[in-house]
């Protein structure tokens, strides 16, 4: 019974009831019951290693995505939230990628809160997670444009999760 109440307390502390969005992502996972790093497959072995799910419907101010990581990272590897945005026109689209925080602290649940109140209604972005070794990660970080924050990803990008489309209401 104490464990049950502890879980609810943890959820209340994590999500709160204020409705106000967090402006970043959680880089510390909550626990995945029954999982230990030694009993998990290595990340990148299955398409179900990292599963993203939109939590509820996006609001005008924010949307929340939860990533469940159920794999163990190899030493030096990184799991990273990535936001993909398309700008320009239908005839001349421009695809941009922005790295967000790591999900590299081990198996568990990670939260990404997208702040939408600064975006136009109808705008879209896609969220997914990349798995990169240390060299690739450092190489991508070095391509960060200082003004826009956009990065250049390897081709093909080492996507390790499903993707979630977030559309501003």
Secondary structure, DSSP 8 states (H G I E B T S, - for coil): -HHHHHHHHHHHHHH-SS----SSB--S-B--TT--GGGS-BTTS-TTSEEEEEES---SSEEEEEEEE-SB--TT-EEEEEEEEEEE-SSSEEEEEEEEEE--S-SEEEEEEEE-TTS-TT-EEEEEEEEE-HHHHHHHHHT--TTT-EE---SS--B-B--EEEE--
